[in-house]
């Protein structure tokens, strides 16, 4: 990305900002050997729209009200110190009074948890647990939000899960494999899809991943996707959901 032909409705001098935003987005989605132009357009469009809205606000002196994630973050001035506490305060209502969710699981799931990652007062923590099907994924997520006050108070809890369900083939010998997967941004636009994409690249199965973010008052831009994936990768490795490949046929692990 070399520059802009026209900044359109952006103000004078805002072109370099738009170029940097596009470059940062491209870095976060680019996969070697893959065509990513369409993904880049889809990812950068709302960010450029937000930039245009910010420019309009600064020119008019008015405070805009919009439902995009980035604007919501800008308006959360009251949680500037939230990252330091990573979860004791937030704009979500805790779910610890939801007895139905906690009672739905007889044995609480065993979570593999990443180290907290801090960046400009925002904090990211990932956790993953084994699941067998879609119903268990839903129950495990509900149980987590109902039983963990810190997670319930997070600004965003991005989630994704994948399972392989094996059933006997009625026409042939052997088993059939059905893939089920889903994700949830929880207000962090496009983050759930990126998390699911990471799980596909890592070839992990029968696991649900939740990455909680406690917003610290400073916008991170495209860097937030890198931090979400970094935390998720660490949790998956710690939980031994990642296959260890043999090297040179020696069985080295």
KOLMAR-694162 format. One record per residue: residue number from 1; residue in three letters; x, y, z negated of N, C-alpha, C in turn. Coordinates in Angstrom, 3 decimals. Atoms other than C-alpha are relative to their C-alpha. Layout:
<sites>
    i   aa      n.c1      n.c2      n.c3     ca.c1     ca.c2     ca.c3      c.c1      c.c2      c.c3
  NUM  ALA         X         Y         Z         X         Y         Z         X         Y         Z
...
</sites>
This chain:
<sites>
    i   aa      n.c1      n.c2      n.c3     ca.c1     ca.c2     ca.c3      c.c1      c.c2      c.c3
    1  UNK     0.865    -1.170     0.000     0.000     0.000     0.000     0.898     1.215     0.000
    2  UNK    -0.927    -1.109    -0.155     1.869     3.049     1.279    -0.604     1.344    -0.386
    3  UNK     0.584    -1.301     0.284    -0.590     5.898     0.865    -1.446     0.043     0.427
    4  UNK     1.393    -0.179    -0.373    -4.006     7.320     1.669    -0.095     0.848     1.256
    5  UNK     0.270    -0.822    -1.175    -5.288     8.613     4.978    -0.867     1.192    -0.387
    6  UNK     0.866    -1.058     0.502    -7.970    10.599     3.166    -0.451    -0.387    -1.386
    7  UNK     0.472     0.283     1.356    -8.984    10.908    -0.460    -1.509     0.086    -0.107
    8  UNK     1.469    -0.019     0.005   -12.641    11.293     0.555    -0.529     1.041    -0.957
    9  UNK     0.616    -0.921     0.947   -14.550    12.802    -2.338     0.879     0.261    -1.214
   10  UNK    -0.912    -0.291     1.090   -11.563    12.818    -4.664     0.579     1.387     0.175
   11  UNK    -0.551    -1.340    -0.059    -9.958    16.114    -5.512     1.425     0.004     0.510
   12  UNK    -1.359    -0.156    -0.470    -6.669    17.466    -4.299     0.977    -0.497    -1.060
   13  UNK    -0.986     0.537     0.930    -3.743    15.634    -5.864    -0.377    -1.319    -0.631
   14  UNK     0.444     1.272     0.586    -5.788    12.546    -6.805     0.344    -1.196     0.881
   15  UNK    -0.371     1.097    -0.891    -4.549    10.504    -3.827     1.016    -0.953    -0.606
   16  UNK    -0.987     0.903     0.619    -1.424     9.169    -5.627    -0.596    -0.869    -1.090
   17  UNK     0.647     0.789     1.048    -3.616     8.042    -8.519    -0.778    -1.162     0.609
   18  UNK     0.766     1.050    -0.677    -5.862     6.117    -6.126     0.926    -1.062     0.573
   19  UNK    -0.975     0.949    -0.547    -2.817     4.524    -4.474     0.546    -0.895    -1.110
   20  UNK    -0.525     0.791     1.125    -1.393     3.434    -7.841    -1.046    -0.983    -0.502
   21  UNK     1.077     0.881     0.443    -4.768     2.011    -8.853    -0.137    -1.194     0.939
   22  UNK     0.101     1.073    -0.983    -4.905    -0.003    -5.627     1.192    -0.945    -0.096
   23  UNK    -1.190     0.847     0.128    -1.329    -1.253    -6.027    -0.077    -0.889    -1.229
   24  UNK     0.103     0.790     1.230    -1.940    -2.349    -9.616    -1.016    -1.125     0.150
   25  UNK     1.023     1.027    -0.219    -5.086    -4.198    -8.575     0.524    -1.110     0.900
   26  UNK    -0.559     0.986    -0.920    -3.258    -5.907    -5.712     0.977    -0.928    -0.715
   27  UNK    -0.948     0.824     0.752    -0.513    -7.098    -8.076    -0.712    -1.036    -0.852
   28  UNK     0.690     0.902     0.929    -3.078    -8.670   -10.388    -0.750    -1.125     0.707
   29  UNK     0.798     1.018    -0.685    -4.942   -10.642    -7.685     0.788    -0.769     1.039
   30  UNK    -0.733     0.615    -1.103    -2.230   -11.550    -5.187     0.518    -1.376    -0.373
   31  UNK    -0.498     1.368     0.148    -1.496   -15.250    -4.857     0.789    -0.330     1.264
   32  UNK    -0.819     0.274    -1.189     1.391   -16.251    -2.536    -0.670    -0.996     0.940
   33  UNK     0.567     0.886    -1.010     0.135   -17.783     0.697    -1.499     0.124     0.195
   34  UNK     1.450    -0.149    -0.100    -3.456   -16.625     0.229    -0.355     1.376     0.540
   35  UNK     0.515    -1.278    -0.495    -5.445   -13.923     1.998    -0.822     0.640    -1.112
   36  UNK     0.654    -0.613     1.147    -6.559   -11.463    -0.653    -0.616     1.355     0.333
   37  UNK     0.531    -1.307    -0.377    -7.828    -8.471     1.354    -1.431     0.183    -0.499
   38  UNK     1.389    -0.119     0.446   -11.478    -9.206     0.611    -0.080     0.161    -1.513
   39  UNK    -0.005    -0.117     1.453   -10.754    -9.742    -3.093     0.460     1.380    -0.443
   40  UNK    -0.495    -1.329     0.345    -8.793    -6.485    -3.180    -1.101     1.043     0.157
   41  UNK     1.078    -0.965    -0.230   -11.708    -4.556    -1.676    -1.058    -0.098    -1.092
   42  UNK     1.032     0.189     1.007   -14.179    -6.081    -4.122     0.449     0.475    -1.373
   43  UNK    -0.502    -0.363     1.316   -11.929    -5.442    -7.127     0.226     1.499    -0.127
   44  UNK    -0.408    -1.400     0.116   -10.754    -1.935    -6.326    -1.164     0.958     0.220
   45  UNK     1.125    -0.892    -0.288   -14.117    -0.549    -5.176    -0.592     0.626    -1.259
   46  UNK     0.558    -0.646     1.209   -15.624    -0.074    -8.681     1.014     0.868    -0.727
   47  UNK    -1.016    -0.810     0.665   -12.307     1.257    -9.973     0.142     1.358     0.672
   48  UNK    -0.070    -1.270    -0.726   -12.137     3.899    -7.245    -1.269     0.821    -0.219
   49  UNK     1.250    -0.702     0.304   -15.782     4.731    -7.867     0.081     0.672    -1.361
   50  UNK    -0.156    -0.568     1.331   -14.942     5.251   -11.526     0.941     1.205     0.031
   51  UNK    -0.930    -1.122    -0.139   -12.000     7.465   -10.558    -0.721     1.213     0.572
   52  UNK     0.755    -1.102    -0.590   -14.306     9.561    -8.386    -0.953     0.620    -1.013
   53  UNK     0.895    -0.524     1.028   -16.792     9.860   -11.245     0.754     0.825    -1.023
   54  UNK    -0.821    -0.743     0.964   -14.009    10.938   -13.596     0.380     1.366     0.541
   55  UNK    -0.361    -1.282    -0.619   -12.922    13.616   -11.142    -1.192     0.944     0.002
   56  UNK     1.203    -0.823    -0.009   -16.504    14.851   -10.830    -0.301     0.552    -1.380
   57  UNK     0.231    -0.448     1.371   -16.826    15.012   -14.601     0.926     1.136    -0.373
   58  UNK    -0.971    -1.026     0.361   -13.655    17.028   -14.980    -0.292     1.321     0.698
   59  UNK     0.314    -1.213    -0.734   -14.842    19.478   -12.349    -1.260     0.664    -0.520
   60  UNK     1.285    -0.552     0.419   -18.362    19.909   -13.703    -0.074     0.252    -1.493
   61  UNK     0.018    -0.165     1.439   -17.588    19.658   -17.402    -1.099    -0.781    -0.675
   62  UNK     1.079     0.794     0.563   -20.468    17.231   -17.876     0.498    -1.391    -0.359
   63  UNK    -0.307     1.365     0.399   -20.351    13.860   -19.597    -0.932    -0.931     0.730
   64  UNK     0.835     0.904    -0.790   -21.566    11.114   -17.261    -0.450    -1.178    -0.841
   65  UNK     0.491     1.224     0.626   -23.682     8.170   -18.401    -0.141    -1.031     1.087
   66  UNK     0.014     1.052    -1.007   -23.072     5.005   -16.414     0.189    -1.321    -0.689
   67  UNK    -0.047     1.320     0.612   -23.166     1.277   -17.017     1.264    -0.756     0.342
   68  UNK    -1.211     0.724    -0.347   -19.713     0.433   -15.662     0.855    -0.197    -1.232
   69  UNK    -0.806     0.364     1.158   -17.239    -1.172   -18.013     0.993     1.080    -0.371
   70  UNK    -1.042    -0.966     0.305   -14.537     1.470   -17.694    -0.565     1.225    -0.679
   71  UNK     0.602    -1.158     0.639   -16.898     4.313   -18.609    -0.384    -0.330    -1.430
   72  UNK     0.340     0.401     1.361   -18.103     2.370   -21.617     1.226     0.051    -0.888
   73  UNK    -1.215    -0.036     0.782   -14.513     2.079   -22.735     0.380     1.433    -0.348
   74  UNK    -0.348    -1.385     0.238   -13.962     5.807   -22.391    -0.850     0.591    -1.106
   75  UNK     0.908    -0.567     0.982   -16.966     6.492   -24.585     0.181    -0.604    -1.380
   76  UNK    -0.159     0.691     1.275   -15.738     4.216   -27.372     1.118     0.631    -0.812
   77  UNK    -1.045    -0.695     0.728   -13.661     6.851   -29.113     0.034    -0.415    -1.458
   78  UNK     0.058     0.356     1.406   -14.828     5.620   -32.481     0.771    -1.266    -0.327
   79  UNK    -0.715     1.240     0.272   -12.851     2.391   -32.070     1.461     0.099     0.385
   80  UNK    -1.391    -0.161    -0.385    -9.405     3.841   -31.377     0.928    -0.864    -0.836
   81  UNK    -0.849     0.796     0.878    -7.989     1.997   -34.366    -0.446    -1.442    -0.067
   82  UNK     0.549     1.349     0.043    -9.902    -1.161   -33.612     1.049    -1.048     0.320
   83  UNK    -1.004     0.970    -0.386    -6.947    -2.873   -31.987     0.862    -0.428    -1.161
   84  UNK    -0.851     0.333     1.138    -4.894    -2.686   -35.185    -0.685    -0.994    -0.926
   85  UNK     0.741     0.921     0.862    -7.627    -4.495   -37.072    -0.380    -1.277     0.727
   86  UNK     0.428     1.046    -0.926    -8.385    -6.807   -34.086    -1.197    -0.801    -0.469
   87  UNK     1.277     0.682     0.106   -11.953    -7.483   -34.789    -0.819     0.298    -1.228
   88  UNK     0.787    -0.244     1.188   -13.040    -6.238   -38.184    -1.053     1.080     0.231
   89  UNK     1.009    -0.976    -0.367   -14.929    -3.368   -36.532    -0.248    -0.105     1.486
   90  UNK     0.277     0.063    -1.427   -16.559    -3.017   -33.138    -1.415     0.434     0.297
   91  UNK     1.320    -0.460    -0.412   -19.653    -2.170   -31.176    -0.969    -1.143     0.208
   92  UNK     0.906     1.135    -0.123   -21.162    -5.651   -31.260    -0.598    -0.339    -1.358
   93  UNK     0.635     0.434     1.237   -23.581    -6.982   -33.837     0.491    -1.390    -0.346
   94  UNK    -0.474     1.336     0.371   -22.041    -9.921   -35.755    -1.126    -1.015     0.050
   95  UNK     0.988     1.064    -0.162   -23.792   -13.231   -35.186     0.041    -1.005    -1.152
   96  UNK    -0.173     0.990     1.057   -22.991   -14.828   -38.544    -1.321    -0.376    -0.663
   97  UNK     1.290     0.367     0.561   -26.675   -14.856   -39.485    -0.791    -0.928     0.920
   98  UNK     0.687     0.876    -0.952   -27.568   -17.026   -36.495     0.177    -1.448    -0.444
   99  UNK    -0.115     1.348     0.561   -28.157   -20.276   -38.360    -0.246    -1.078     1.042
  100  UNK     0.296     1.006    -1.020   -29.544   -22.061   -35.304     1.260    -0.387     0.752
  101  UNK    -1.218     0.288    -0.756   -26.211   -21.760   -33.487     0.989    -0.810    -0.825
  102  UNK    -0.953     0.720     0.834   -24.119   -22.955   -36.425    -0.489    -1.400    -0.339
  103  UNK     0.542     1.316     0.333   -26.460   -25.832   -37.190    -0.077    -0.919     1.209
  104  UNK     0.154     0.809    -1.212   -26.567   -26.989   -33.553     1.160    -0.961     0.191
  105  UNK    -1.181     0.847    -0.145   -23.074   -28.516   -33.815     0.305    -0.645    -1.343
  106  UNK    -0.244     0.720     1.248   -22.588   -31.193   -36.439     1.455     0.131    -0.430
  107  UNK    -1.425    -0.123     0.292   -18.784   -31.087   -36.195     0.535     1.223     0.745
  108  UNK    -0.508    -1.203    -0.667   -17.268   -27.628   -35.494     1.145    -0.340     0.945
  109  UNK    -1.071     0.287    -0.966   -14.957   -27.584   -32.452     1.367     0.373    -0.557
  110  UNK    -1.372    -0.299     0.384   -11.206   -27.610   -32.918     0.601     0.916     1.066
  111  UNK    -0.486    -0.997    -0.954    -9.823   -24.469   -31.283     1.518     0.058     0.026
  112  UNK    -1.414    -0.322    -0.180    -6.351   -23.988   -29.884     0.077     1.498     0.265
  113  UNK     0.033    -1.460    -0.018    -5.541   -20.294   -30.410     1.358     0.571     0.398
  114  UNK    -1.231    -0.668    -0.424    -2.970   -18.046   -28.748     0.460     0.993    -1.052
  115  UNK    -0.463    -1.108     0.826    -0.835   -15.447   -30.458    -0.724     1.269     0.429
  116  UNK     0.597    -1.284    -0.402    -2.411   -11.967   -30.549     0.958     0.772     0.908
  117  UNK    -0.788    -0.817    -0.914    -1.186    -9.819   -27.658    -0.502     1.439    -0.115
  118  UNK     0.363    -1.405     0.185    -1.159    -6.064   -28.352     0.553     0.841     1.143
  119  UNK    -0.406    -0.909    -1.069    -1.039    -3.436   -25.632    -0.792     1.299    -0.145
  120  UNK     0.632    -1.315     0.132    -1.780     0.264   -26.242    -1.223    -0.069    -0.914
  121  UNK     1.011     0.132     1.054    -3.835    -0.558   -29.353    -1.099    -1.011     0.298
  122  UNK     0.922     1.095    -0.275    -5.932    -3.178   -27.553     0.653    -1.318    -0.386
  123  UNK    -0.503     1.302     0.423    -5.572    -6.742   -28.809    -0.775    -1.092     0.731
  124  UNK     0.581     1.125    -0.722    -6.188    -9.951   -26.856     0.355    -1.294    -0.731
  125  UNK    -0.217     1.316     0.602    -6.604   -13.408   -28.413    -0.833    -1.012     0.777
  126  UNK     0.708     1.051    -0.738    -7.516   -16.560   -26.489    -0.111    -1.248    -0.856
  127  UNK     0.175     1.291     0.670    -8.825   -19.884   -27.758    -0.689    -0.945     0.974
  128  UNK     0.613     0.989    -0.877    -9.852   -23.102   -26.044    -0.335    -1.249    -0.810
  129  UNK     0.455     1.205     0.690   -11.631   -26.293   -27.047    -0.521    -0.999     1.031
  130  UNK     0.471     1.060    -0.887   -12.594   -29.611   -25.487    -1.524    -0.002     0.068
  131  UNK     1.446     0.144    -0.197   -16.085   -30.027   -24.025    -0.239    -1.157     0.960
  132  UNK     0.340     1.130    -0.872   -17.900   -32.799   -22.190    -0.976     0.374     1.104
  133  UNK     0.988    -0.378    -1.009   -20.662   -30.988   -20.293    -0.423     1.449    -0.221
  134  UNK     0.457    -1.386     0.061   -22.461   -27.703   -19.737    -0.693     0.311    -1.323
  135  UNK     0.704    -0.231     1.260   -24.666   -28.088   -22.812     0.972     0.198    -1.155
  136  UNK    -0.982    -0.143     1.069   -21.648   -28.539   -25.037     0.750     1.327     0.129
  137  UNK    -0.665    -1.292    -0.203   -19.961   -25.496   -23.482    -0.849     1.123    -0.576
  138  UNK     0.901    -1.030     0.519   -23.008   -23.377   -24.295    -0.069    -0.034    -1.518
  139  UNK     0.093     0.136     1.462   -23.243   -24.749   -27.840     1.271     0.461    -0.689
  140  UNK    -1.279    -0.378     0.602   -19.548   -24.263   -28.544     0.175     1.513     0.001
  141  UNK    -0.113    -1.455    -0.070   -19.626   -20.641   -27.369    -0.930     0.675    -1.008
  142  UNK     0.948    -0.568     0.952   -22.736   -19.904   -29.437     0.480    -0.188    -1.431
  143  UNK    -0.511     0.279     1.338   -21.176   -21.538   -32.480     1.151     0.944    -0.350
  144  UNK    -1.139    -0.889     0.247   -18.013   -19.449   -32.116    -0.472     1.401    -0.368
  145  UNK     0.493    -1.350     0.271   -19.919   -16.158   -31.979    -0.776     0.076    -1.306
  146  UNK     0.804     0.004     1.217   -22.127   -17.192   -34.888     0.836    -0.206    -1.251
  147  UNK    -0.774     0.383     1.179   -19.351   -18.389   -37.169     1.261     0.826    -0.214
  148  UNK    -1.236    -0.764     0.107   -16.393   -16.074   -36.492    -0.315     1.490     0.113
  149  UNK     0.349    -1.417     0.020   -16.930   -12.452   -37.511     0.917     0.830     0.903
  150  UNK    -0.933    -0.771    -0.830   -13.811   -11.211   -35.720    -0.353    -0.124     1.479
  151  UNK     0.366     0.206    -1.401   -14.821   -12.757   -32.409    -1.325     0.691     0.304
  152  UNK     1.302    -0.637    -0.209   -18.406   -11.522   -32.812     0.130     1.515     0.111
  153  UNK    -0.192    -1.448    -0.015   -17.067    -7.984   -33.341     0.877     0.474     1.142
  154  UNK    -0.871    -0.393    -1.113   -14.800    -8.045   -30.261    -0.776     0.832     1.017
  155  UNK     0.634    -0.808    -1.040   -15.490    -5.510   -27.534    -0.454    -0.871     1.160
  156  UNK     0.333     0.967    -1.059   -15.442    -8.305   -24.936     0.491    -1.374    -0.433
  157  UNK    -0.446     1.387     0.155   -15.266   -12.090   -25.213    -0.248    -0.704     1.329
  158  UNK     0.098     0.581    -1.337   -14.587   -13.353   -21.702     0.117    -1.509    -0.120
  159  UNK    -0.020     1.460     0.129   -15.273   -17.056   -21.217    -0.078    -0.673     1.368
  160  UNK     0.091     0.833    -1.202   -14.898   -19.773   -18.600     0.147    -1.453    -0.436
  161  UNK    -0.095     1.421     0.339   -15.277   -23.545   -18.620    -0.079    -0.837     1.263
  162  UNK     0.011     0.958    -1.107   -14.780   -26.548   -16.341    -0.128    -1.405    -0.566
  163  UNK     0.115     1.410     0.389   -15.846   -30.178   -16.636    -0.125    -0.857     1.249
  164  UNK     0.220     1.020    -1.034   -15.750   -33.308   -14.483    -0.863    -1.094    -0.606
  165  UNK     0.925     1.016     0.503   -18.704   -35.623   -15.003     0.048    -1.196     0.936
  166  UNK    -0.149     1.220    -0.804   -18.107   -39.173   -13.783    -1.221    -0.897    -0.191
  167  UNK     1.159     0.897     0.016   -21.096   -41.352   -12.873     0.231    -1.123     1.005
  168  UNK    -0.183     1.133    -0.881   -21.320   -44.717   -11.206    -0.707     0.234     1.339
  169  UNK     0.546    -0.146    -1.344   -21.876   -44.640    -7.446    -0.948    -1.158     0.280
  170  UNK     0.957     1.102    -0.204   -25.068   -46.636    -6.732     0.201    -0.748     1.320
  171  UNK    -0.160     0.619    -1.311   -24.048   -47.383    -3.125     1.359    -0.663     0.180
  172  UNK    -1.347     0.532    -0.159   -20.357   -48.106    -3.497     0.583    -0.326    -1.366
  173  UNK    -0.682     0.281     1.252   -18.020   -49.450    -6.089     0.770     1.236    -0.440
  174  UNK    -0.739    -1.150     0.508   -16.224   -46.990    -8.299    -0.922     1.059    -0.582
  175  UNK     0.728    -1.071     0.650   -17.287   -43.715    -9.839    -0.062     1.243     0.887
  176  UNK     0.115    -1.304    -0.636   -18.531   -40.388    -8.484     0.397     1.066    -1.009
  177  UNK    -0.433    -1.089     0.870   -17.121   -37.157    -9.879    -0.744     1.274     0.390
  178  UNK     0.722    -1.250    -0.213   -19.310   -34.073   -10.236     0.684     1.110    -0.789
  179  UNK    -0.691    -1.130     0.639   -17.631   -30.745   -10.979    -1.022     1.043    -0.418
  180  UNK     0.816    -1.093     0.508   -19.375   -28.167   -13.139     0.922     1.052    -0.595
  181  UNK    -0.816    -1.083     0.537   -17.879   -24.777   -13.969    -0.804     1.295     0.010
  182  UNK     0.685    -1.282     0.067   -19.000   -21.293   -14.913     0.877     0.975    -0.780
  183  UNK    -0.771    -1.015     0.710   -17.710   -18.021   -16.355    -0.917     1.156    -0.371
  184  UNK     0.771    -1.151     0.471   -18.916   -14.883   -18.113     0.961     1.152    -0.259
  185  UNK    -0.856    -1.174     0.194   -17.358   -11.398   -17.942    -0.189     0.643    -1.370
  186  UNK     0.358    -0.677     1.252   -19.082   -10.192   -21.132     0.321     1.495     0.067
  187  UNK    -0.198    -1.440    -0.134   -18.873    -6.634   -19.803     1.352     0.416     0.538
  188  UNK    -1.331    -0.299    -0.556   -15.225    -6.830   -18.649    -0.029    -0.418     1.465
  189  UNK     0.293     0.290    -1.394   -15.897    -6.591   -14.916     1.079    -0.844     0.672
  190  UNK    -0.832     0.920    -0.787   -14.404    -9.472   -12.852     0.947    -0.839    -0.843
  191  UNK    -0.949     0.742     0.829   -12.485   -10.870   -15.834    -0.353    -1.482    -0.090
  192  UNK     0.397     1.405     0.096   -14.517   -14.086   -16.076     0.402    -0.793     1.224
  193  UNK    -0.397     0.680    -1.241   -13.922   -14.975   -12.430     1.500    -0.206     0.080
  194  UNK    -1.466     0.140    -0.002   -10.200   -14.351   -12.814     0.444    -1.091    -0.973
  195  UNK    -0.337     1.029     0.982   -10.093   -16.542   -15.911    -0.294    -1.385     0.561
  196  UNK     0.332     1.283    -0.618   -11.856   -19.353   -14.064     0.993    -0.346     1.104
  197  UNK    -0.993     0.234    -1.055    -9.448   -18.929   -11.143     1.310    -0.504    -0.596
  198  UNK    -1.209     0.473     0.675    -6.528   -19.350   -13.555    -0.137    -1.460    -0.392
  199  UNK     0.223     1.387     0.401    -8.040   -22.587   -14.865     0.086    -0.936     1.207
  200  UNK    -0.111     0.816    -1.212    -8.330   -23.884   -11.294     1.455    -0.172     0.403
  201  UNK    -1.412     0.073    -0.377    -4.714   -23.036   -10.567     0.779    -0.921    -0.947
  202  UNK    -0.679     0.841     0.986    -3.620   -24.781   -13.773    -0.540    -1.427    -0.009
  203  UNK     0.605     1.324    -0.118    -5.856   -27.767   -12.927    -0.375    -0.561    -1.374
  204  UNK     0.449     0.439     1.327    -7.381   -27.952   -16.415    -1.479    -0.369     0.071
  205  UNK     1.359     0.531    -0.048   -10.584   -29.855   -17.061    -0.521    -0.261    -1.407
  206  UNK     0.690     0.350     1.239   -13.132   -30.538   -19.792     0.424     0.913    -1.146
  207  UNK    -0.450    -0.983     0.993   -12.277   -27.348   -21.649    -0.739     1.315     0.223
  208  UNK     0.555    -1.341    -0.037   -13.827   -23.996   -22.475     1.043     0.960    -0.560
  209  UNK    -0.982    -1.005     0.409   -11.656   -20.887   -22.802    -0.740     1.299    -0.300
  210  UNK     0.573    -1.291     0.380   -12.618   -17.681   -24.596     1.148     0.959    -0.291
  211  UNK    -1.006    -1.022     0.263   -10.460   -14.556   -24.477    -0.718     1.224    -0.553
  212  UNK     0.641    -1.145     0.644   -11.528   -11.852   -26.915     0.912     1.216     0.091
  213  UNK    -0.751    -1.245    -0.056   -10.471    -8.262   -26.454    -0.627     1.008    -0.957
  214  UNK     0.415    -1.084     0.868   -10.660    -5.590   -29.123     0.591     1.284     0.575
  215  UNK    -0.443    -1.202    -0.705   -10.495    -2.259   -27.314     0.613     0.997    -0.973
  216  UNK    -0.732    -0.897     0.890    -8.015     0.201   -28.782    -0.110     1.467     0.328
  217  UNK     0.174    -1.407    -0.303    -9.144     3.443   -27.188     0.777     0.492     1.195
  218  UNK    -0.807    -0.397    -1.154    -6.696     3.495   -24.260    -0.303    -0.950     1.156
  219  UNK     0.300     0.835    -1.160    -7.641     2.242   -20.793     1.275    -0.662     0.521
  220  UNK    -1.157     0.766    -0.469    -5.302    -0.462   -19.470     0.004    -0.199     1.507
  221  UNK     0.049     0.218    -1.439    -6.447    -0.592   -15.852     0.124    -1.479     0.337
  222  UNK    -0.138     1.387    -0.455    -5.515    -3.737   -13.955     0.878    -0.836    -0.914
  223  UNK    -0.856     0.761     0.919    -3.001    -4.706   -16.660    -0.811    -0.893    -0.920
  224  UNK     0.799     0.808     0.929    -5.878    -6.050   -18.745    -0.199    -1.410     0.528
  225  UNK     0.173     1.335    -0.562    -6.310    -8.962   -16.332     1.241    -0.860    -0.237
  226  UNK    -1.248     0.729     0.258    -2.663    -9.941   -16.711     0.060    -0.460    -1.451
  227  UNK    -0.053     0.335     1.421    -2.967    -9.882   -20.498    -1.034    -1.068    -0.348
  228  UNK     1.027     1.027     0.222    -6.199   -11.909   -20.453     0.522    -1.363     0.446
  229  UNK    -0.532     1.267    -0.505    -4.552   -14.593   -18.314     1.185    -0.482    -0.821
  230  UNK    -1.158     0.384     0.816    -1.381   -14.540   -20.411    -0.440    -0.675    -1.291
  231  UNK     0.510     0.595     1.241    -3.319   -15.233   -23.603    -0.659    -1.342     0.269
  232  UNK     0.692     1.246    -0.328    -5.470   -17.899   -21.935     0.993    -1.107     0.322
  233  UNK    -1.007     1.004    -0.370    -2.438   -19.690   -20.490     0.679    -0.572    -1.245
  234  UNK    -0.658     0.467     1.218    -0.779   -19.853   -23.900    -0.909    -0.927    -0.805
  235  UNK     0.938     0.843     0.739    -3.901   -21.283   -25.547    -0.164    -1.364     0.660
  236  UNK     0.153     1.266    -0.712    -4.292   -23.939   -22.841     1.227    -0.884    -0.147
  237  UNK    -1.233     0.775     0.181    -0.655   -24.991   -23.142     0.067    -0.549    -1.417
  238  UNK    -0.026     0.452     1.396    -0.887   -25.173   -26.924    -1.003    -1.120    -0.255
  239  UNK     1.007     1.038     0.173    -4.022   -27.265   -26.663     0.264    -1.256     0.794
  240  UNK    -0.405     1.158    -0.803    -2.235   -29.702   -24.323    -1.031    -0.346     1.073
  241  UNK     0.921     0.220    -1.113    -4.788   -29.234   -21.586     0.709     0.051     1.348
  242  UNK    -0.765    -0.140    -1.237    -2.058   -28.623   -19.002     0.792    -1.264     0.247
  243  UNK    -0.741     1.201    -0.346    -0.621   -31.624   -17.182     1.491     0.300     0.084
  244  UNK    -1.450    -0.112    -0.107     3.124   -32.136   -17.471     0.449    -0.867     1.159
  245  UNK    -0.408     0.729    -1.197     4.549   -33.107   -14.091     1.391    -0.612    -0.178
  246  UNK    -1.307     0.644     0.024     7.414   -35.546   -13.721     0.934     0.680     0.981
  247  UNK    -0.996    -0.642    -0.836    10.611   -34.176   -12.268     0.912    -1.037     0.634
  248  UNK    -0.901     0.868    -0.753    12.505   -36.051    -9.536    -0.234    -1.485    -0.267
  249  UNK     0.341     1.399     0.218    10.697   -39.266   -10.425     0.649    -0.629    -1.208
  250  UNK    -0.688     0.548     1.165    12.639   -39.637   -13.678    -0.888    -0.065    -1.241
  251  UNK     0.892     0.017     1.160     9.656   -39.188   -15.912     0.353     1.055    -1.016
  252  UNK    -0.375    -1.038     0.923    11.182   -36.101   -17.461    -1.182     0.918    -0.241
  253  UNK     1.145    -0.822     0.365     8.641   -33.990   -19.306     0.459     1.203    -0.798
</sites>
